[in-house]
Amino acid sequence: MKNKYFGTDGIRGTVNQGNITGEKFFKFGLASGTYFKNQKKSKQIAIIAKDTRLSGYTLEPALVSGLVSGGMHVYTLGPLPTNGLAMLTKFMRANMGIMITASHNPYQDNGLKLFGPDGLKLSDKIEKKIEKLIDAKNTNQLTNPKLLGRVKRLENGNEEYIKILRKNFPKNFHLRGMKIVLDCANGAGYKSAPKLLKDLGAKVISIGVKPNGFNINEKCGSMYPSKIRYAVKKFKAHVGVAFDGDADRVIMCDEKGKIIDGDQIIAMLARRWKSKRILKGGVIGTLMSNYGLQNFLKNEKIKFYRSKVGDRYVKEKMKKLNYNLGGEQSGHIILGKFATTGDGLLVALEVLFSLRKRKEASKLLNVFKPLPQILENVIVKNKNVINTRKSKNAVKKAIKSMGNKGRILVRKSGTEPKIRIMAESYDKNLILKCIKIIKKSIKN
C-alpha cells in the first residue's frame, strides 16, 4: 500500500500547502519523536539540520515544538549537507536525525528526510508506523510538562562533519596544485565544501555560495552543470564539481568541459576499488542506470544489480547483498565504506584523491561509452494519469516500437508533480518517436 505522507525520499511539497505547513510539521515532529523515543529508553535526542530555504525558518520551529512536546531533547545544527546530518546522528548517538530540505527542488518547495540512530534513511515499514502516529490523536503522545524536551543550538556542525570526512583519507592527502570549480547550488554545502577543499590546498573558484533563501538550485548546481562547464573552460581548471541543494548529489566536469554524470563516476570508482581490493561484492544501480554502465561492469567482471529509483532503495539493496558501492545517474552515490547515504562532497573527495597525481579528469572519468539516453519530465496535475487506459496503451505501443533495440521506463516522480519518461537506444530517432507517443497520451 502506498504511503500517505512519505514519498521516495522523505516528505516533500510546496510550502504552506498540503503537508508542508507548520501544523503538519508539528505533527511530524511529535509522531517521529514518539516512535524513536519508544525504541531507546536512555537519552532522548533528536538532531536537526536544514538547507538554505527561507521556509526553513518557519518549518524548523514547528518541528522542534513537536519533538519537545513529545519529550525529545533537540539539537539544531543550521545549514549542513544531508550526509553531514546522517553522520552526526550516528556520531552523537542520537535517537534520530531530521534534515529539512527539498533537495534539488526550487525554493518554494520544502520537506524533510528522516534518519534512524544508525544514520540510515527509514524503511517503508518504519515510515508506515510513523504515519499511523501522525494520524493518531496528539493527546496520546504529548508528554508530562515535567518531561518536556530542551533545545540547544550547535554552531560547530560543519566543522565536525569536515573532521569525519577527513578521517576517511590519509593524513598527508592534499590537493595542492589543483584548480577546482565548485558549485554549491546556494544550498546546504555552501560552507563546508569550499572550506574543506581550500584547507586541502586546492585553488577553488566558487559558484553558488551566496544563499539568500530564494536562490537555492536556481540555474546552478548539479541540475545546471553548464555553469561548471563554462567556468572550467574559462578559468582553465582541472575539474568542476557541482552539488544539489542538500549536497547529497554530485555531478562533475572534466578539464575539456565534458559533463560527468553519476554513472561514469560509479564506473570509475568500481574499477579503482576492484583493483585496490576495496570493492565488496559488486555495484547497485537503479532502473535509470545507463545500459552502458551495465555492459562496462560486465566486461570488468563486476556484478551489477538494479534497485528501484531512490538512494534509500539503493542502500537497502547494498545492505541486503553486503555491497559497498551503489548509486544513481543523477549523482546520488553511496560509498558504503564511508557513509550511509549519498554525499556529494565525500564522493568528490574520493574522485579528487584518485585525480590528484594525474590531473587529467578526461582520462580518469570517461570510463565507458553510454548508450544514447533521453529523459523527459512531463509536468502534470495528477500523477495517476499514467494509470489510465490511454496512457498504458501508449506505453505498450512505445515498448513494442522499441522492441529489442533499447529500453523504456515510465514512472511517477516521487518528489515533484511530474511523470518521468526515459528511453535509451543506439537509434536516437527511435528514442524520440517512443517518447513522443507516451508524452502525447499523458498531455492529453
C-alpha positions as CSV (number, residue, x, y, z in Angstrom):
1,M,0.0,0.0,0.0
2,K,1.2,3.5,-0.9
3,N,2.5,5.7,1.9
4,K,0.2,8.6,2.8
5,Y,2.9,11.2,3.6
6,F,6.3,9.8,2.6
7,G,7.5,9.7,-1.0
8,T,10.7,8.1,-2.5
9,D,12.8,10.4,-0.4
10,G,11.0,11.7,2.7
11,I,8.2,14.2,2.7
12,R,8.2,17.0,0.1
13,G,5.9,19.6,-1.4
14,T,5.1,23.3,-1.8
15,V,5.4,25.4,1.3
16,N,2.2,26.4,3.1
17,Q,0.3,23.8,1.1
18,G,-0.7,20.2,1.8
19,N,1.8,18.5,4.1
20,I,4.3,21.4,4.2
21,T,2.8,23.6,6.8
22,G,3.8,24.5,10.4
23,E,0.8,22.5,11.7
24,K,1.8,19.3,9.8
25,F,5.5,19.7,10.8
26,F,4.4,19.8,14.5
27,K,2.7,16.5,14.0
28,F,5.6,15.1,12.0
29,G,7.9,16.0,14.9
30,L,5.6,14.6,17.6
31,A,5.0,11.4,15.7
32,S,8.6,10.6,14.7
33,G,9.8,11.6,18.1
34,T,7.3,9.3,19.8
35,Y,8.3,6.4,17.6
36,F,12.1,6.7,18.1
37,K,11.7,7.5,21.8
38,N,10.0,4.1,22.2
39,Q,12.9,2.4,20.6
40,K,15.5,3.6,23.1
41,K,15.0,4.3,26.7
42,S,18.2,6.1,27.5
43,K,18.9,9.6,26.2
44,Q,16.1,11.0,24.1
45,I,17.9,13.1,21.5
46,A,16.9,14.4,18.0
47,I,19.2,16.5,15.8
48,I,18.0,18.8,13.1
49,A,19.8,20.3,10.1
50,K,18.5,22.1,7.1
51,D,19.3,23.6,3.7
52,T,19.1,27.3,2.9
53,R,15.5,27.8,2.0
54,L,13.7,30.8,3.7
55,S,10.9,28.4,4.7
56,G,13.3,26.6,6.9
57,Y,12.7,29.4,9.4
58,T,9.0,28.6,9.7
59,L,9.2,24.8,9.5
60,E,12.1,24.2,11.9
61,P,10.4,25.8,14.9
62,A,7.2,23.7,14.3
63,L,9.2,20.5,14.0
64,V,11.2,21.3,17.2
65,S,7.9,22.1,19.0
66,G,6.5,18.7,18.1
67,L,9.7,16.9,19.2
68,V,10.0,18.8,22.5
69,S,6.2,18.3,23.2
70,G,6.8,14.5,22.9
71,G,9.8,14.6,25.4
72,M,12.7,14.7,22.9
73,H,15.8,16.9,23.5
74,V,16.7,18.7,20.3
75,Y,20.0,19.9,18.9
76,T,19.7,22.2,15.9
77,L,22.7,22.5,13.5
78,G,21.7,25.0,10.9
79,P,22.7,24.6,7.2
80,L,24.5,21.3,6.7
81,P,24.7,18.7,3.9
82,T,22.3,15.8,4.3
83,N,25.0,13.2,4.9
84,G,26.6,15.5,7.5
85,L,23.3,15.2,9.4
86,A,23.4,11.4,8.9
87,M,27.0,11.1,10.1
88,L,26.4,13.3,13.2
89,T,23.2,11.4,14.1
90,K,25.3,8.3,14.4
91,F,28.4,10.1,15.9
92,M,26.3,11.8,18.6
93,R,24.4,8.6,19.3
94,A,21.1,10.4,18.8
95,N,17.7,8.6,18.6
96,M,17.1,10.2,15.2
97,G,18.1,12.9,12.7
98,I,15.9,15.1,10.6
99,M,17.0,17.0,7.5
100,I,14.7,19.9,6.5
101,T,15.2,20.1,2.7
102,A,13.6,19.6,-0.7
103,S,16.9,18.6,-2.2
104,H,17.1,19.6,-5.9
105,N,13.6,21.2,-5.9
106,P,13.1,25.0,-6.3
107,Y,13.0,27.3,-3.2
108,Q,9.2,27.3,-2.9
109,D,9.3,23.6,-2.0
110,N,10.5,22.1,1.2
111,G,10.2,18.8,3.2
112,L,12.2,16.5,5.4
113,K,14.3,13.4,5.4
114,L,14.3,11.2,8.5
115,F,17.3,9.1,9.7
116,G,17.5,6.4,12.4
117,P,20.2,6.2,15.0
118,D,22.3,4.2,12.6
119,G,22.4,7.1,10.2
120,L,20.2,5.2,7.6
121,K,17.1,6.5,5.9
122,L,13.9,4.8,7.2
123,S,12.4,1.7,5.6
124,D,8.9,1.7,4.2
125,K,7.9,-0.4,7.2
126,I,9.0,2.2,9.7
127,E,7.6,5.1,7.7
128,K,4.2,3.4,7.8
129,K,4.4,3.1,11.6
130,I,5.2,6.8,11.9
131,E,2.3,7.6,9.5
132,K,-0.1,5.9,11.9
133,L,1.2,8.0,14.7
134,I,0.9,11.2,12.6
135,D,-2.9,10.5,12.2
136,A,-3.4,9.4,15.8
137,K,-4.7,11.8,18.4
138,N,-1.9,14.1,19.5
139,T,-3.0,14.0,23.2
140,N,-1.8,10.4,23.4
141,Q,1.7,11.4,22.5
142,L,2.1,14.7,24.4
143,T,4.4,14.2,27.4
144,N,4.0,15.3,31.0
145,P,5.0,19.0,31.5
146,K,7.9,17.9,33.7
147,L,9.3,15.7,30.9
148,L,9.3,18.3,28.1
149,G,12.5,18.3,26.0
150,R,15.1,21.0,25.8
151,V,16.5,22.7,22.7
152,K,20.1,23.7,22.1
153,R,21.8,25.2,19.0
154,L,25.2,23.7,18.0
155,E,27.3,26.0,15.9
156,N,30.1,23.5,15.0
157,G,28.1,21.1,12.9
158,N,30.1,21.8,9.7
159,E,33.4,21.6,11.5
160,E,32.5,18.2,13.0
161,Y,31.3,16.9,9.6
162,I,34.6,18.0,7.9
163,K,36.6,16.2,10.6
164,I,34.7,13.0,10.0
165,L,35.2,13.3,6.2
166,R,39.0,13.9,6.6
167,K,39.4,10.8,8.8
168,N,38.5,8.7,5.7
169,F,41.7,9.8,3.9
170,P,45.4,9.6,4.7
171,K,46.7,12.5,6.8
172,N,49.1,13.5,4.0
173,F,46.3,13.8,1.5
174,H,46.3,17.3,-0.2
175,L,45.1,19.0,-3.3
176,R,47.9,21.5,-3.8
177,G,48.4,22.4,-7.4
178,M,44.8,21.7,-8.3
179,K,42.3,24.3,-9.6
180,I,38.7,23.3,-8.9
181,V,35.5,24.9,-10.0
182,L,32.9,24.3,-7.2
183,D,29.1,25.0,-7.5
184,C,27.2,24.6,-4.2
185,A,23.8,25.4,-5.6
186,N,23.4,28.2,-3.0
187,G,22.5,25.2,-0.7
188,A,23.5,23.3,2.3
189,G,27.1,22.7,1.2
190,Y,28.0,26.3,0.8
191,K,30.1,26.5,4.0
192,S,31.7,23.0,4.3
193,A,32.6,22.3,0.7
194,P,34.7,25.4,-0.1
195,K,36.4,25.3,3.3
196,L,37.4,21.7,3.1
197,L,38.8,21.9,-0.5
198,K,40.7,25.1,0.4
199,D,42.0,23.5,3.6
200,L,43.4,20.7,1.4
201,G,45.3,23.2,-0.6
202,A,43.2,23.5,-3.8
203,K,42.6,26.8,-5.6
204,V,38.8,27.0,-5.6
205,I,36.6,29.0,-7.9
206,S,33.3,29.1,-6.0
207,I,29.8,29.4,-7.5
208,G,26.5,29.2,-5.7
209,V,27.9,30.1,-2.2
210,K,25.7,33.2,-1.5
211,P,22.3,31.8,-0.5
212,N,19.5,34.4,0.1
213,G,16.7,32.0,0.9
214,F,15.3,32.0,-2.7
215,N,18.2,31.2,-5.0
216,I,18.8,27.5,-3.9
217,N,19.1,25.4,-7.1
218,E,18.3,28.5,-9.2
219,K,20.1,27.9,-12.5
220,C,23.1,26.5,-10.6
221,G,24.3,23.3,-9.0
222,S,24.0,19.7,-10.3
223,M,20.7,20.5,-12.1
224,Y,22.5,23.1,-14.2
225,P,26.0,21.7,-14.9
226,S,26.5,24.1,-17.8
227,K,27.7,26.6,-15.1
228,I,30.7,24.5,-14.1
229,R,31.4,23.6,-17.7
230,Y,31.7,27.3,-18.7
231,A,33.7,28.1,-15.6
232,V,36.1,25.2,-16.0
233,K,36.9,26.3,-19.5
234,K,37.1,30.0,-18.6
235,F,39.5,29.5,-15.7
236,K,41.3,26.5,-17.2
237,A,40.5,24.4,-14.1
238,H,41.4,20.7,-13.7
239,V,37.9,19.7,-12.8
240,G,34.4,21.0,-11.9
241,V,32.2,19.8,-9.1
242,A,28.5,20.6,-8.6
243,F,26.1,19.7,-5.8
244,D,22.4,20.0,-5.4
245,G,20.5,21.9,-2.7
246,D,21.2,19.5,0.2
247,A,24.6,18.3,-1.3
248,D,23.8,14.6,-1.5
249,R,24.3,14.6,-5.3
250,V,27.4,15.4,-7.3
251,I,27.9,16.0,-11.0
252,M,31.4,16.7,-12.3
253,C,33.0,18.2,-15.4
254,D,36.4,17.3,-16.9
255,E,39.1,19.8,-17.9
256,K,37.7,19.8,-21.5
257,G,34.2,20.8,-20.4
258,K,32.5,17.4,-20.7
259,I,29.9,16.7,-18.0
260,I,30.4,13.6,-16.0
261,D,27.3,12.0,-14.5
262,G,26.8,9.6,-11.7
263,D,27.1,6.5,-13.9
264,Q,30.5,7.5,-15.1
265,I,31.7,8.3,-11.5
266,I,30.4,4.9,-10.3
267,A,32.2,3.1,-13.1
268,M,35.5,4.8,-12.3
269,L,35.1,4.0,-8.6
270,A,34.1,0.4,-9.2
271,R,37.2,-0.3,-11.4
272,R,39.5,1.5,-9.0
273,W,38.1,-0.1,-5.9
274,K,38.3,-3.5,-7.5
275,S,41.9,-3.0,-8.4
276,K,42.6,-1.9,-4.8
277,R,40.6,-4.8,-3.4
278,I,38.2,-2.3,-1.7
279,L,35.1,-3.3,-3.6
280,K,32.8,-5.7,-1.8
281,G,30.5,-7.9,-4.0
282,G,29.6,-5.6,-6.8
283,V,27.6,-2.5,-7.7
284,I,24.0,-1.5,-7.2
285,G,22.4,0.9,-9.7
286,T,18.8,1.8,-10.4
287,L,16.3,1.3,-13.2
288,M,17.6,4.6,-14.6
289,S,21.3,3.5,-14.8
290,N,22.6,3.6,-18.3
291,Y,22.9,0.2,-20.1
292,G,26.5,1.2,-21.0
293,L,27.3,1.1,-17.3
294,Q,25.9,-2.4,-17.1
295,N,27.9,-3.6,-20.0
296,F,31.1,-2.0,-18.7
297,L,30.8,-3.7,-15.3
298,K,30.0,-7.0,-17.0
299,N,33.3,-6.7,-19.0
300,E,35.1,-5.8,-15.8
301,K,33.6,-8.9,-14.2
302,I,31.9,-6.9,-11.6
303,K,28.4,-7.9,-10.5
304,F,25.6,-5.4,-11.1
305,Y,22.0,-5.2,-9.9
306,R,19.3,-2.6,-10.2
307,S,17.1,-1.3,-7.5
308,K,14.0,1.0,-7.6
309,V,14.8,4.7,-8.1
310,G,15.8,6.5,-4.9
311,D,19.1,6.3,-3.0
312,R,17.5,4.7,0.0
313,Y,16.4,1.7,-2.2
314,V,20.0,1.5,-3.5
315,K,21.2,1.5,0.1
316,E,18.7,-1.2,1.1
317,K,19.9,-3.5,-1.7
318,M,23.5,-2.7,-0.8
319,K,22.8,-3.7,2.7
320,K,21.0,-6.9,1.7
321,L,23.8,-8.1,-0.6
322,N,26.6,-6.7,1.6
323,Y,27.9,-4.4,-1.3
324,N,29.7,-1.2,-0.6
325,L,29.2,0.8,-3.8
326,G,25.9,2.0,-5.4
327,G,24.1,5.0,-6.7
328,E,22.2,6.8,-9.4
329,Q,22.9,8.5,-12.7
330,S,21.7,11.8,-11.0
331,G,24.7,11.8,-8.8
332,H,23.3,10.2,-5.6
333,I,26.3,7.9,-4.9
334,I,26.7,5.9,-1.7
335,L,30.2,4.9,-0.6
336,G,29.3,2.2,1.8
337,K,32.8,2.0,3.1
338,F,32.4,5.6,4.5
339,A,28.7,6.7,4.5
340,T,25.1,5.6,5.0
341,T,23.6,7.8,2.3
342,G,24.6,9.9,-0.7
343,D,27.2,12.5,0.0
344,G,28.3,14.8,-2.9
345,L,31.4,16.2,-1.0
346,L,32.6,12.8,0.1
347,V,32.3,11.3,-3.5
348,A,34.1,14.4,-4.9
349,L,36.9,13.8,-2.4
350,E,37.2,10.2,-3.4
351,V,37.4,11.2,-7.1
352,L,39.9,14.0,-6.3
353,F,42.0,11.6,-4.3
354,S,42.3,9.5,-7.5
355,L,42.9,12.5,-9.7
356,R,45.5,14.4,-7.5
357,K,48.5,13.0,-9.3
358,R,47.5,12.8,-13.0
359,K,45.3,16.0,-13.0
360,E,43.5,14.9,-16.3
361,A,39.9,14.3,-15.4
362,S,39.0,13.4,-19.0
363,K,41.2,10.3,-18.9
364,L,40.1,9.2,-15.4
365,L,36.3,9.9,-15.6
366,N,35.2,8.9,-19.2
367,V,35.2,5.3,-18.4
368,F,32.6,3.8,-20.8
369,K,30.6,4.8,-23.8
370,P,27.0,5.4,-22.7
371,L,24.0,4.2,-24.7
372,P,22.2,7.3,-26.0
373,Q,19.5,8.1,-23.4
374,I,16.9,10.8,-23.2
375,L,14.9,11.7,-20.1
376,E,11.8,13.8,-20.4
377,N,9.9,15.2,-17.5
378,V,6.2,16.0,-18.1
379,I,4.5,18.3,-15.6
380,V,1.1,17.0,-14.6
381,K,-1.8,18.0,-12.3
382,N,-2.3,14.3,-11.3
383,K,0.5,11.8,-11.5
384,N,-2.1,9.0,-11.7
385,V,-2.6,9.9,-15.3
386,I,-0.1,7.1,-16.1
387,N,-2.6,4.6,-14.8
388,T,-5.3,5.5,-17.3
389,R,-6.0,3.0,-20.1
390,K,-4.9,5.6,-22.7
391,S,-1.5,6.1,-21.1
392,K,-1.0,2.4,-20.5
393,N,-1.8,1.6,-24.2
394,A,0.6,4.3,-25.3
395,V,3.4,2.9,-23.2
396,K,2.7,-0.6,-24.6
397,K,2.8,0.8,-28.1
398,A,6.1,2.6,-27.4
399,I,7.7,-0.6,-25.9
400,K,6.5,-2.6,-28.9
401,S,8.1,0.0,-31.3
402,M,11.4,-0.1,-29.3
403,G,11.4,-3.9,-29.5
404,N,14.8,-5.3,-28.5
405,K,16.6,-2.2,-29.7
406,G,16.6,-0.4,-26.4
407,R,14.8,0.2,-23.1
408,I,11.8,2.4,-21.9
409,L,11.0,3.4,-18.3
410,V,7.9,5.5,-17.4
411,R,7.4,6.4,-13.7
412,K,5.9,9.0,-11.4
413,S,8.4,11.3,-9.7
414,G,8.4,10.6,-6.0
415,T,9.2,14.3,-5.2
416,E,7.6,16.5,-7.9
417,P,4.3,16.7,-9.9
418,K,6.0,15.1,-12.9
419,I,5.9,11.9,-15.0
420,R,9.4,10.9,-15.9
421,I,9.9,9.2,-19.3
422,M,13.3,7.6,-20.0
423,A,14.2,5.8,-23.2
424,E,17.6,4.6,-24.4
425,S,18.8,3.0,-27.7
426,Y,21.5,3.4,-30.3
427,D,18.8,4.7,-32.6
428,K,18.1,8.2,-31.4
429,N,15.2,8.7,-33.8
430,L,13.6,5.7,-32.3
431,I,14.0,7.1,-28.8
432,L,12.3,10.4,-29.9
433,K,9.5,8.5,-31.6
434,C,8.7,6.4,-28.5
435,I,8.9,9.4,-26.1
436,K,6.5,11.3,-28.3
437,I,4.0,8.5,-28.2
438,I,4.0,8.5,-24.4
439,K,4.1,12.3,-23.9
440,K,1.1,12.8,-26.2
441,S,-1.1,10.4,-24.2
442,I,0.0,12.0,-20.9
443,K,-0.6,15.6,-22.0
444,N,-4.0,14.7,-23.5
